[in-house]
Amino acid sequence: MRTTIAILFFLFATGLRADDQLPPPPSGYTWQRLPTIKGALMKPDGWFFKSDKKGLTEGFFITMEDIDKSGSFQTGLTLNCVHDVPKTTGHIPSVYAKSLADAAAAKFELKDRSDLVQGPFRGVKFQYVSAPKDKESVTIYQLLIANDKTGTLYMVMLESPTKTWDQTWKTGEVILKKMLIDEGI
């Protein structure tokens, strides 16, 4: 039986199958299924989707720019699903997630850092501005979702040039609040 539970910034599902009915998307969005991790993300109309796998990490991108044409993007959401975290880092995913947030805090001034707990998931969320020398500043919102039972870490990052962040956040918040991830992955 599949259950879906609303959670602070994401939903989780048990065994989301390709034939499962998803809730109706909000106007201006469609569901983008992520079958390899039994999940789904909201994709704004006119935005692009790309997936990639390198080693134990599966990457999914919902972006304003077409990565296949430009090779990169400025505005969008990245979801990296990292499997077997204890094997590669020596830490359970929740401890590793906190260490990544601590590393970001050592490099950037974090805004709104907080911890999240729901069911099997432990998470940390934070936001910061990266302003590399001679480049436009970028605002980044990160949500690190750990499943210590399965050894998986979901690394979610919403980013855009700081000058367009307010508009990006309006779109990105919808994606984050409707994200489906599987508690068994």
C-alpha positions in Angstrom: 0.0 0.0 0.0 1.3 3.4 -0.9 1.1 6.3 1.6 1.9 9.9 1.0 2.5 12.2 3.9 2.8 16.0 3.8 6.0 17.2 5.4 7.6 20.6 6.0 9.2 20.9 2.6 8.7 17.6 0.9 6.4 14.6 0.7 7.4 11.0 1.0 5.9 8.0 -0.6 6.2 4.3 -0.1 6.9 2.5 -3.4 5.7 5.1 -5.9 5.1 3.0 -9.0 5.0 4.2 -12.6 1.2 3.5 -12.7 0.4 5.3 -9.4 -1.9 8.3 -9.8 -0.3 11.5 -8.6 -2.2 14.4 -7.2 -3.2 17.0 -9.7 -0.3 19.5 -10.2 -0.9 23.2 -9.6 -1.5 25.4 -12.6 1.7 26.0 -14.5 3.4 22.7 -13.4 3.5 19.1 -14.4 4.8 16.0 -12.6 8.2 14.8 -13.6 8.6 11.1 -12.5 11.9 9.9 -11.3 11.4 6.1 -11.8 14.8 5.0 -10.7 14.3 6.4 -7.2 10.5 6.0 -7.2 10.0 9.7 -6.8 8.6 12.7 -8.6 9.2 16.5 -8.9 7.1 19.4 -10.1 8.4 20.8 -13.4 7.3 24.4 -14.2 5.9 24.7 -17.7 8.6 25.8 -20.1 11.4 24.5 -17.9 13.7 21.5 -18.7 14.4 18.1 -17.1 17.7 16.2 -17.2 18.9 13.1 -15.3 22.4 11.7 -15.0 24.1 9.0 -12.9 27.7 9.0 -11.7 28.8 6.2 -9.4 26.5 6.0 -6.5 24.8 9.3 -7.2 21.7 9.9 -9.4 21.2 13.5 -10.4 18.0 15.1 -11.5 17.7 18.7 -12.8 14.6 20.9 -13.2 16.0 24.0 -14.9 15.0 27.2 -16.6 17.8 26.8 -19.1 18.3 23.7 -21.3 21.4 22.0 -19.9 21.7 19.9 -23.1 22.1 23.0 -25.2 24.2 25.2 -22.9 26.1 22.7 -20.8 25.0 24.4 -17.6 22.2 26.4 -16.0 21.8 29.5 -13.9 18.3 28.9 -12.4 16.9 25.6 -11.3 16.7 22.8 -8.9 19.1 19.9 -8.5 18.2 16.7 -6.7 21.1 14.3 -6.1 20.2 11.0 -4.6 23.4 9.5 -3.0 23.2 5.8 -2.2 25.3 3.9 0.3 26.5 7.0 2.2 28.0 5.1 5.1 30.1 3.0 2.7 31.6 6.1 1.0 31.8 8.6 3.9 32.0 6.4 7.0 29.0 8.3 8.5 25.3 7.7 8.6 23.5 10.1 6.2 22.1 12.4 8.9 25.5 13.0 10.4 27.0 13.5 6.9 24.2 16.0 6.1 25.0 18.0 9.2 28.7 18.0 8.3 27.9 19.4 4.9 25.8 22.1 6.4 28.6 22.9 8.9 31.1 23.1 5.9 28.8 25.5 4.2 28.5 27.6 7.4 32.3 27.8 7.6 32.4 29.2 4.1 29.2 31.3 3.8 26.9 33.2 6.1 23.9 30.9 6.4 20.3 32.1 6.6 17.5 30.2 8.3 19.4 27.0 9.1 17.2 24.5 10.8 16.8 20.8 11.3 13.9 18.7 10.1 12.5 15.3 11.3 9.7 13.3 9.7 9.2 9.6 9.7 12.5 7.9 8.6 13.9 11.2 7.3 16.3 13.6 9.1 17.2 16.8 7.4 18.8 20.2 7.5 17.9 23.2 5.4 19.7 26.5 4.9 20.3 29.3 2.5 23.3 31.4 1.5 24.6 33.8 -1.1 27.7 32.8 -3.1 29.6 35.8 -4.5 32.6 34.6 -6.4 35.1 37.3 -7.4 34.3 38.9 -10.8 31.0 37.0 -11.1 27.4 37.7 -10.4 26.2 36.5 -6.9 24.0 33.4 -6.7 21.5 32.6 -4.0 21.4 29.0 -3.0 18.8 27.2 -0.9 19.8 23.7 0.2 17.7 20.9 1.7 19.6 17.8 2.8 17.3 14.8 3.5 18.8 11.8 5.2 17.4 8.3 5.4 19.6 6.5 8.0 17.6 3.3 7.5 18.5 3.0 3.9 21.8 4.8 3.9 20.6 7.4 1.3 21.1 11.1 1.3 19.0 13.4 -0.9 20.8 16.7 -1.7 18.4 19.3 -3.0 19.7 22.6 -4.2 17.6 25.5 -5.6 19.7 28.3 -7.1 19.5 31.4 -9.2 21.3 34.7 -9.7 20.6 36.8 -6.6 18.9 39.5 -8.6 16.2 37.1 -9.7 16.0 35.1 -6.4 12.6 36.4 -5.3 10.9 35.2 -8.4 12.9 31.9 -8.4 11.8 31.3 -4.8 8.1 31.6 -5.8 8.6 28.9 -8.4 11.1 26.8 -6.4 8.9 26.7 -3.2 6.2 24.9 -5.2 8.7 22.3 -6.4 10.1 21.8 -2.9 6.7 21.5 -1.2 5.4 19.0 -3.7 8.5 16.8 -4.0 7.9 13.1 -3.7 10.7 10.8 -2.4 10.5 7.2 -1.4 11.1 6.2 2.2 12.4 2.8 1.1 15.2 4.1 -1.2 
